[in-house]
């Protein structure tokens, strides 16, 4: 074994990042998740435990956040609460990313104004704590538990007293910070998924999507983390196109009546649009191919991991690098939607796959296939025609 490691270290392709990645793949999970600490000793049904565990881990699993990560975390929380606005976004950017004079005070004041009557007074302190530090603190823990009690009112009897117990809160925070929740890398945590999500606008359709990605950054390879922030910089400067509005505008000259919303366009009008503007077929293909790709990942997990796990004894599961019940990052395919409120709508594998598969241009796929099979539309339109039609959005190609 020692000889093998010496040869590996001497190999010209060796890098520290590659070594850490390989070692993490070979090791078991080293610590418990936040939910393991908070739910210790409590009895739940299997469905409830999945539901509660997903919720608690979602908000608490990152014990350290950079300035960039804090801004994304705040944006999702405040959007869930309905208080995120353009002023908050500008002030967050000015203070957290640029440290501009006076931005901190202005940001804290704006947070206090917009969140004064939210969540029994837990929101403003939590956001103020996020402004001041990226370390998991008592305010984020209390805010999460307050939401958690709303998720399961029967838990109020247990957790409400603990939220006022400073000793218990301190013990939990110490345990969570020390554990740092080490997990092995996962194939689902890749820019192969996040990149298209960002460009195609899915990150704005899925509640808590940015927090979901932030929780998975630590298990991405270094190159994927770099790509993530590159995509974020593109989004933050407003380059990401509002492609739905743009395509809807492209349809306006095709008919004087009816709605231009993509999910309300008739098959006849779709056919006319594709014939008049063949470059639209490129976007239909883009969304459809990505939807199929995302579905194939979920299908493989279900067929080759979860179905096999159903008949696997518990002692065998314990020997594996990652339990097949939930994967390395607890993205349990059987996660149940906790409640209708967006604040509880946490991404699960089924949620992400369903949204990607049932994309906004799904109704366009059959008319497009019919046109191609009849020979009325080429499989791929001429690139020069596409670029001339697309104009300012030509950076897609």
Secondary structure, 3 states (H helix, E strand, C coil): CHHHHHHHHHCCCCCHHHHHHHHHHHCCCCCCCHHHHHCCCCCCCHHHHHHHHHHHHHHHCCCECCHHHHHHHHHHHHHHHCCCCHHHHHHHHHHHHCCCCCHHHHHHHHHHHHCCCCHHHHHHHHHHHHHHCCECCHHHHHHHHHHHHHHCHHHHHHHHHHCCCHHHHHHHHHHHHHHCCCCCCCCCCCHHHHHHHHHHCHHHCCCCHHHHHHHHHCCCCHHHHHHHHHHHHHHHCCCCCCHHHHHHHHHHHHCCCCCCCHHHCCHHHHHHHHHHCCCHHHHHHHHHHHHHHHHHHHHHHHHHHHHHHCCCCHHHHCCCCCCCCCCCCCCCCCCCCCCCCHHHCCCCHHHHHHHHHCCCCCCHHHHHHHHHHCCCCCCCCCHHHHHHHHHHHHHHC
